[in-house]
């Protein structure tokens, strides 16, 4: 079992930055792929980014534009999402997830083994 707890969300002005953290406990964190999804109001949950146990990454649309960066610290059992140049449309609930498998599963299915409860990010205009 893996427990995931997100932190670092809140209210920020457009153009600002936030860094989300996700602390993991339970099974061997370092062997899991870790990632982030988000759900904006009225929309389905969408993939943001994933990082493998050894640091390989896959990014969603916004991450691909260079605004979001995922990283992890296996010594601290923590994964991060650095979000820059935030826009009001980034407002939503951000979820941390973990899965033994890294790769297209994250993009194609969104069916990960473990989930955090989510944290709200609000970007004001």
C-alpha positions as CSV (number, residue, x, y, z in Angstrom):
1,X,0.0,0.0,0.0
2,X,1.2,3.5,-0.8
3,X,-0.2,6.6,0.8
4,X,0.1,9.9,-1.0
5,X,-0.4,13.4,0.5
6,X,-0.3,16.5,-1.6
7,X,0.7,20.0,-0.4
8,X,1.7,23.4,-1.7
9,X,-1.5,24.4,-3.4
10,X,-3.4,27.6,-2.8
11,X,-4.2,30.9,-4.4
12,X,-1.8,32.6,-6.8
13,X,-2.0,35.5,-9.3
14,X,-1.8,34.8,-13.0
15,X,1.8,34.7,-14.1
16,X,2.9,33.4,-10.7
17,X,4.4,30.1,-9.6
18,X,3.6,27.3,-7.3
19,X,5.4,24.1,-6.3
20,X,3.3,21.2,-5.4
21,X,4.7,18.4,-3.3
22,X,3.5,14.8,-2.8
23,X,4.8,12.8,0.1
24,X,4.6,9.1,-0.2
25,X,4.7,6.5,2.5
26,X,4.2,2.7,2.5
27,X,5.8,0.5,-0.1
28,X,9.1,1.1,-1.7
29,X,8.5,4.6,-3.2
30,X,11.7,4.6,-5.3
31,X,10.4,1.8,-7.5
32,X,7.1,3.5,-8.4
33,X,6.4,5.9,-11.2
34,X,4.9,9.1,-9.7
35,X,2.9,11.7,-11.5
36,X,0.3,14.4,-11.5
37,X,-3.2,14.7,-12.9
38,X,-5.6,17.6,-12.6
39,X,-9.3,18.2,-12.9
40,X,-10.5,21.6,-13.9
41,X,-14.1,22.6,-13.3
42,X,-16.5,21.0,-15.7
43,X,-13.8,18.9,-17.3
44,X,-12.5,15.3,-17.0
45,X,-9.4,14.6,-15.1
46,X,-6.3,15.0,-17.3
47,X,-2.8,13.9,-17.3
48,X,-0.1,16.5,-16.4
49,X,3.2,14.7,-16.0
50,X,4.9,11.5,-14.8
51,X,8.4,10.6,-13.7
52,X,9.9,7.2,-13.5
53,X,11.8,5.9,-10.6
54,X,15.1,6.8,-12.3
55,X,14.0,10.2,-13.6
56,X,12.6,9.8,-17.0
57,X,9.6,12.0,-17.7
58,X,6.5,12.2,-19.8
59,X,4.6,15.5,-20.0
60,X,1.1,16.6,-20.9
61,X,0.3,19.5,-23.1
62,X,1.0,22.3,-20.6
63,X,4.2,20.6,-19.4
64,X,5.3,20.1,-23.0
65,X,5.1,23.9,-23.3
66,X,7.7,24.2,-20.6
67,X,5.5,25.7,-17.9
68,X,5.3,22.6,-15.6
69,X,8.3,20.5,-14.5
70,X,8.1,17.3,-12.6
71,X,10.9,16.0,-10.3
72,X,11.4,13.6,-7.5
73,X,13.6,13.1,-4.5
74,X,13.7,9.4,-3.7
75,X,15.6,10.0,-0.4
76,X,12.6,12.2,0.8
77,X,9.9,10.0,-0.8
78,X,8.6,13.1,-2.5
79,X,7.6,14.1,-6.0
80,X,7.2,17.7,-7.0
81,X,5.4,19.7,-9.7
82,X,6.9,23.1,-10.4
83,X,4.3,25.3,-12.1
84,X,5.4,28.6,-13.7
85,X,3.6,31.2,-15.7
86,X,0.3,30.1,-14.2
87,X,-2.9,31.0,-16.0
88,X,-6.5,31.2,-14.7
89,X,-7.3,28.1,-16.7
90,X,-4.8,26.1,-14.6
91,X,-7.3,26.4,-11.7
92,X,-8.4,23.0,-10.5
93,X,-7.7,20.1,-8.2
94,X,-4.3,18.5,-8.7
95,X,-3.9,14.9,-7.8
96,X,-0.7,12.9,-7.1
97,X,-0.6,9.3,-8.3
98,X,1.6,6.3,-8.1
99,X,1.9,3.2,-10.2
100,X,4.5,0.4,-10.7
101,X,4.3,1.1,-14.5
102,X,5.8,4.1,-16.2
103,X,4.8,5.0,-19.7
104,X,1.8,5.4,-21.9
105,X,-0.5,4.0,-19.4
106,X,-0.5,7.3,-17.7
107,X,-1.5,9.1,-20.8
108,X,-3.9,6.6,-22.3
109,X,-5.8,5.2,-19.2
110,X,-5.3,7.4,-16.2
111,X,-5.9,4.2,-14.2
112,X,-3.2,4.4,-11.6
113,X,-2.9,2.1,-8.6
114,X,-2.7,4.9,-5.9
115,X,-4.1,8.3,-5.6
116,X,-3.8,11.3,-3.2
117,X,-6.9,13.1,-2.1
118,X,-6.1,16.1,-4.3
119,X,-5.2,19.7,-3.6
120,X,-6.8,22.9,-4.9
121,X,-4.9,25.4,-7.1
122,X,-6.6,28.7,-7.8
123,X,-5.1,31.1,-10.2
124,X,-6.7,34.6,-10.2
125,X,-6.7,36.9,-13.1
